[in-house]
Amino acid sequence: MKLLHLRNIVQIYNQGQTKVKVFDDLNLLVKKSEIIGIIGPSGSGKSTLLNLIGLLENPHSGTVNISGIECSKMKNEDKVNFRKQNISFIFQNNQLLEDFTVEENVALPMIIAGHSFRKSILKAGEILEILGIINRKKFKPGLLSGGEQQRVAIARALIKDPLILLADEPTGSLDSTNTSLVFDLMINLANKKNTITIMATHNINLIGKLTKSYKIDGGKLFDCKR
């Protein structure tokens, strides 16, 4: 089932008097439950691609279609509502709220989406149990290790069962042991929820665990396994 389709994407930024073309006729097709890696050095456009898929930016031209819906032409309010229900993000800097407990951080997306506090906290506990940190649910983020904090970020991102999970260098700040552990937990939980995962990374050691991996070169995507 085709869930995400980027077609003929062109993205141009103005830098002073110069126009910089980041993407030039870029195309991407992703099916349900696929795990996609976007490989490339800093400045190659990985984060820009995630922003386009996450409806945080509009393409200069081309279309972004998610689950049969043409999203790139939506009004801003409609994009916000669509993103709130269907797209989640994980960042290298996990952006946890320091004044909230672990379970409150995880429950927050459901609460924002209109679910009751009780229902949201209960589901947060279920996901924290799966990720092996239920014993940390009453802790504040500052008391957790880096690997534990990133597991909380994964739980928060997946609590609302999104169609798409966008991960920007999600293990970039972790050591090799925690990188492997956190990555495997993220992918296993996403698979259980039939969520497609698109991950920008420098870490070529993770490529073998992905459904597909692409390199950005010259404003286009190229399959790394070809």
Contacts in CASP RR format, 6 or more apart in sequence:
PFRMAT RR
TARGET T0000
AUTHOR 0000-0000-0000
METHOD contacts of the structure
MODEL  1
MKLLHLRNIVQIYNQGQTKVKVFDDLNLLVKKSEIIGIIGPSGSGKSTLL
NLIGLLENPHSGTVNISGIECSKMKNEDKVNFRKQNISFIFQNNQLLEDF
TVEENVALPMIIAGHSFRKSILKAGEILEILGIINRKKFKPGLLSGGEQQ
RVAIARALIKDPLILLADEPTGSLDSTNTSLVFDLMINLANKKNTITIMA
THNINLIGKLTKSYKIDGGKLFDCKR
1 31 0 8 1.000
1 32 0 8 1.000
2 29 0 8 1.000
2 30 0 8 1.000
2 31 0 8 1.000
2 68 0 8 1.000
3 30 0 8 1.000
3 31 0 8 1.000
3 32 0 8 1.000
3 66 0 8 1.000
3 67 0 8 1.000
3 163 0 8 1.000
3 164 0 8 1.000
3 196 0 8 1.000
4 28 0 8 1.000
4 29 0 8 1.000
4 30 0 8 1.000
4 53 0 8 1.000
4 65 0 8 1.000
4 66 0 8 1.000
4 67 0 8 1.000
4 164 0 8 1.000
4 196 0 8 1.000
4 198 0 8 1.000
5 28 0 8 1.000
5 29 0 8 1.000
5 30 0 8 1.000
5 63 0 8 1.000
5 64 0 8 1.000
5 65 0 8 1.000
5 68 0 8 1.000
6 26 0 8 1.000
6 27 0 8 1.000
6 28 0 8 1.000
6 29 0 8 1.000
6 52 0 8 1.000
6 53 0 8 1.000
6 62 0 8 1.000
6 63 0 8 1.000
6 64 0 8 1.000
6 65 0 8 1.000
7 27 0 8 1.000
7 62 0 8 1.000
7 63 0 8 1.000
7 65 0 8 1.000
8 25 0 8 1.000
8 26 0 8 1.000
8 27 0 8 1.000
8 61 0 8 1.000
8 62 0 8 1.000
8 63 0 8 1.000
9 23 0 8 1.000
9 25 0 8 1.000
9 26 0 8 1.000
9 27 0 8 1.000
9 52 0 8 1.000
9 59 0 8 1.000
9 61 0 8 1.000
9 62 0 8 1.000
9 63 0 8 1.000
9 64 0 8 1.000
10 21 0 8 1.000
10 23 0 8 1.000
10 24 0 8 1.000
10 25 0 8 1.000
10 26 0 8 1.000
10 59 0 8 1.000
10 60 0 8 1.000
10 61 0 8 1.000
10 62 0 8 1.000
11 21 0 8 1.000
11 22 0 8 1.000
11 23 0 8 1.000
11 26 0 8 1.000
11 48 0 8 1.000
11 52 0 8 1.000
11 57 0 8 1.000
11 59 0 8 1.000
11 60 0 8 1.000
12 19 0 8 1.000
12 20 0 8 1.000
12 21 0 8 1.000
12 22 0 8 1.000
12 60 0 8 1.000
13 19 0 8 1.000
13 20 0 8 1.000
13 22 0 8 1.000
14 20 0 8 1.000
21 219 0 8 1.000
22 45 0 8 1.000
22 48 0 8 1.000
22 219 0 8 1.000
23 45 0 8 1.000
23 48 0 8 1.000
23 49 0 8 1.000
23 59 0 8 1.000
23 219 0 8 1.000
23 220 0 8 1.000
24 218 0 8 1.000
24 219 0 8 1.000
24 220 0 8 1.000
25 220 0 8 1.000
26 49 0 8 1.000
26 219 0 8 1.000
26 220 0 8 1.000
26 221 0 8 1.000
27 220 0 8 1.000
27 221 0 8 1.000
28 36 0 8 1.000
28 49 0 8 1.000
28 214 0 8 1.000
28 221 0 8 1.000
30 36 0 8 1.000
30 196 0 8 1.000
30 198 0 8 1.000
31 196 0 8 1.000
32 194 0 8 1.000
32 196 0 8 1.000
33 190 0 8 1.000
33 191 0 8 1.000
33 194 0 8 1.000
33 195 0 8 1.000
33 196 0 8 1.000
34 196 0 8 1.000
34 197 0 8 1.000
34 211 0 8 1.000
34 212 0 8 1.000
35 187 0 8 1.000
35 190 0 8 1.000
35 191 0 8 1.000
35 196 0 8 1.000
35 197 0 8 1.000
35 199 0 8 1.000
35 209 0 8 1.000
35 210 0 8 1.000
35 211 0 8 1.000
35 212 0 8 1.000
36 196 0 8 1.000
36 197 0 8 1.000
36 198 0 8 1.000
36 199 0 8 1.000
36 210 0 8 1.000
36 211 0 8 1.000
36 212 0 8 1.000
36 213 0 8 1.000
36 214 0 8 1.000
37 198 0 8 1.000
37 199 0 8 1.000
37 200 0 8 1.000
37 201 0 8 1.000
37 206 0 8 1.000
37 207 0 8 1.000
37 210 0 8 1.000
37 212 0 8 1.000
37 213 0 8 1.000
37 214 0 8 1.000
38 46 0 8 1.000
38 49 0 8 1.000
38 50 0 8 1.000
38 198 0 8 1.000
38 199 0 8 1.000
38 200 0 8 1.000
38 201 0 8 1.000
38 213 0 8 1.000
38 214 0 8 1.000
38 216 0 8 1.000
38 221 0 8 1.000
39 46 0 8 1.000
39 201 0 8 1.000
39 202 0 8 1.000
39 204 0 8 1.000
39 207 0 8 1.000
39 213 0 8 1.000
39 214 0 8 1.000
39 215 0 8 1.000
39 216 0 8 1.000
39 224 0 8 1.000
40 46 0 8 1.000
40 202 0 8 1.000
40 215 0 8 1.000
40 216 0 8 1.000
41 202 0 8 1.000
42 202 0 8 1.000
44 216 0 8 1.000
44 217 0 8 1.000
45 216 0 8 1.000
45 219 0 8 1.000
46 168 0 8 1.000
46 200 0 8 1.000
46 216 0 8 1.000
47 168 0 8 1.000
47 200 0 8 1.000
48 57 0 8 1.000
49 200 0 8 1.000
49 216 0 8 1.000
50 89 0 8 1.000
50 166 0 8 1.000
50 168 0 8 1.000
50 198 0 8 1.000
50 200 0 8 1.000
51 57 0 8 1.000
52 58 0 8 1.000
52 59 0 8 1.000
52 64 0 8 1.000
52 72 0 8 1.000
53 64 0 8 1.000
53 66 0 8 1.000
53 87 0 8 1.000
53 164 0 8 1.000
53 166 0 8 1.000
53 198 0 8 1.000
54 83 0 8 1.000
54 87 0 8 1.000
54 89 0 8 1.000
54 164 0 8 1.000
54 166 0 8 1.000
55 64 0 8 1.000
55 71 0 8 1.000
55 72 0 8 1.000
55 74 0 8 1.000
55 79 0 8 1.000
55 82 0 8 1.000
55 83 0 8 1.000
55 87 0 8 1.000
56 83 0 8 1.000
58 72 0 8 1.000
59 72 0 8 1.000
62 72 0 8 1.000
63 70 0 8 1.000
63 72 0 8 1.000
63 73 0 8 1.000
64 70 0 8 1.000
64 71 0 8 1.000
64 72 0 8 1.000
65 71 0 8 1.000
66 82 0 8 1.000
66 86 0 8 1.000
66 163 0 8 1.000
66 164 0 8 1.000
67 86 0 8 1.000
67 163 0 8 1.000
69 82 0 8 1.000
71 79 0 8 1.000
71 82 0 8 1.000
74 82 0 8 1.000
84 112 0 8 1.000
84 113 0 8 1.000
85 113 0 8 1.000
85 160 0 8 1.000
85 162 0 8 1.000
86 162 0 8 1.000
86 163 0 8 1.000
86 164 0 8 1.000
87 162 0 8 1.000
87 163 0 8 1.000
87 164 0 8 1.000
87 165 0 8 1.000
87 166 0 8 1.000
88 109 0 8 1.000
88 156 0 8 1.000
88 157 0 8 1.000
88 158 0 8 1.000
88 160 0 8 1.000
88 162 0 8 1.000
88 164 0 8 1.000
88 165 0 8 1.000
88 166 0 8 1.000
89 157 0 8 1.000
89 165 0 8 1.000
89 166 0 8 1.000
89 167 0 8 1.000
89 168 0 8 1.000
90 150 0 8 1.000
90 153 0 8 1.000
90 154 0 8 1.000
90 157 0 8 1.000
90 165 0 8 1.000
90 166 0 8 1.000
90 167 0 8 1.000
90 168 0 8 1.000
90 170 0 8 1.000
90 186 0 8 1.000
91 153 0 8 1.000
91 167 0 8 1.000
91 168 0 8 1.000
91 169 0 8 1.000
91 170 0 8 1.000
92 168 0 8 1.000
92 169 0 8 1.000
92 170 0 8 1.000
92 171 0 8 1.000
92 172 0 8 1.000
92 173 0 8 1.000
93 173 0 8 1.000
94 141 0 8 1.000
94 149 0 8 1.000
94 150 0 8 1.000
94 152 0 8 1.000
94 153 0 8 1.000
95 153 0 8 1.000
96 105 0 8 1.000
96 141 0 8 1.000
96 149 0 8 1.000
96 152 0 8 1.000
96 153 0 8 1.000
96 156 0 8 1.000
97 104 0 8 1.000
97 105 0 8 1.000
97 108 0 8 1.000
97 141 0 8 1.000
98 140 0 8 1.000
98 141 0 8 1.000
98 142 0 8 1.000
99 140 0 8 1.000
100 108 0 8 1.000
100 140 0 8 1.000
100 141 0 8 1.000
101 137 0 8 1.000
101 138 0 8 1.000
101 139 0 8 1.000
101 140 0 8 1.000
102 128 0 8 1.000
102 133 0 8 1.000
102 136 0 8 1.000
102 137 0 8 1.000
102 138 0 8 1.000
102 139 0 8 1.000
102 140 0 8 1.000
102 141 0 8 1.000
102 144 0 8 1.000
102 152 0 8 1.000
103 121 0 8 1.000
103 124 0 8 1.000
103 125 0 8 1.000
103 128 0 8 1.000
103 137 0 8 1.000
103 138 0 8 1.000
104 121 0 8 1.000
104 124 0 8 1.000
105 141 0 8 1.000
105 152 0 8 1.000
105 156 0 8 1.000
106 124 0 8 1.000
106 125 0 8 1.000
106 127 0 8 1.000
106 128 0 8 1.000
106 152 0 8 1.000
106 155 0 8 1.000
106 156 0 8 1.000
106 159 0 8 1.000
107 117 0 8 1.000
107 120 0 8 1.000
107 121 0 8 1.000
107 123 0 8 1.000
107 124 0 8 1.000
107 159 0 8 1.000
108 120 0 8 1.000
108 156 0 8 1.000
109 156 0 8 1.000
109 157 0 8 1.000
109 159 0 8 1.000
109 160 0 8 1.000
110 119 0 8 1.000
110 120 0 8 1.000
110 123 0 8 1.000
110 124 0 8 1.000
110 159 0 8 1.000
110 160 0 8 1.000
111 117 0 8 1.000
111 120 0 8 1.000
113 160 0 8 1.000
120 159 0 8 1.000
123 159 0 8 1.000
124 137 0 8 1.000
124 155 0 8 1.000
124 159 0 8 1.000
125 134 0 8 1.000
125 137 0 8 1.000
127 155 0 8 1.000
127 158 0 8 1.000
127 159 0 8 1.000
127 189 0 8 1.000
128 134 0 8 1.000
128 136 0 8 1.000
128 137 0 8 1.000
128 152 0 8 1.000
128 155 0 8 1.000
130 189 0 8 1.000
131 151 0 8 1.000
131 154 0 8 1.000
131 155 0 8 1.000
131 185 0 8 1.000
131 189 0 8 1.000
132 151 0 8 1.000
133 144 0 8 1.000
133 148 0 8 1.000
133 151 0 8 1.000
133 152 0 8 1.000
133 155 0 8 1.000
136 143 0 8 1.000
136 144 0 8 1.000
136 148 0 8 1.000
136 152 0 8 1.000
141 149 0 8 1.000
141 152 0 8 1.000
142 149 0 8 1.000
144 152 0 8 1.000
145 178 0 8 1.000
146 173 0 8 1.000
146 174 0 8 1.000
146 178 0 8 1.000
147 174 0 8 1.000
147 178 0 8 1.000
147 181 0 8 1.000
147 182 0 8 1.000
150 170 0 8 1.000
150 171 0 8 1.000
150 173 0 8 1.000
150 174 0 8 1.000
150 178 0 8 1.000
150 182 0 8 1.000
151 182 0 8 1.000
151 185 0 8 1.000
153 170 0 8 1.000
154 170 0 8 1.000
154 182 0 8 1.000
154 185 0 8 1.000
154 186 0 8 1.000
154 189 0 8 1.000
157 165 0 8 1.000
157 167 0 8 1.000
158 165 0 8 1.000
158 189 0 8 1.000
158 190 0 8 1.000
158 193 0 8 1.000
158 195 0 8 1.000
161 193 0 8 1.000
161 195 0 8 1.000
162 193 0 8 1.000
162 195 0 8 1.000
163 195 0 8 1.000
163 196 0 8 1.000
164 195 0 8 1.000
164 196 0 8 1.000
164 197 0 8 1.000
164 198 0 8 1.000
165 186 0 8 1.000
165 190 0 8 1.000
165 195 0 8 1.000
165 196 0 8 1.000
165 197 0 8 1.000
165 198 0 8 1.000
166 198 0 8 1.000
166 199 0 8 1.000
167 186 0 8 1.000
167 197 0 8 1.000
167 198 0 8 1.000
167 199 0 8 1.000
167 200 0 8 1.000
168 199 0 8 1.000
168 200 0 8 1.000
169 200 0 8 1.000
169 201 0 8 1.000
169 202 0 8 1.000
170 182 0 8 1.000
170 183 0 8 1.000
170 186 0 8 1.000
170 199 0 8 1.000
170 201 0 8 1.000
171 178 0 8 1.000
171 179 0 8 1.000
171 182 0 8 1.000
171 183 0 8 1.000
171 201 0 8 1.000
171 203 0 8 1.000
171 206 0 8 1.000
172 179 0 8 1.000
172 201 0 8 1.000
172 202 0 8 1.000
172 203 0 8 1.000
174 182 0 8 1.000
179 203 0 8 1.000
179 206 0 8 1.000
183 206 0 8 1.000
183 209 0 8 1.000
184 209 0 8 1.000
186 197 0 8 1.000
187 197 0 8 1.000
187 209 0 8 1.000
190 196 0 8 1.000
190 197 0 8 1.000
199 206 0 8 1.000
199 210 0 8 1.000
207 213 0 8 1.000
207 224 0 8 1.000
212 223 0 8 1.000
212 225 0 8 1.000
213 223 0 8 1.000
213 224 0 8 1.000
213 225 0 8 1.000
214 221 0 8 1.000
214 222 0 8 1.000
214 223 0 8 1.000
214 224 0 8 1.000
215 221 0 8 1.000
215 222 0 8 1.000
215 224 0 8 1.000
END
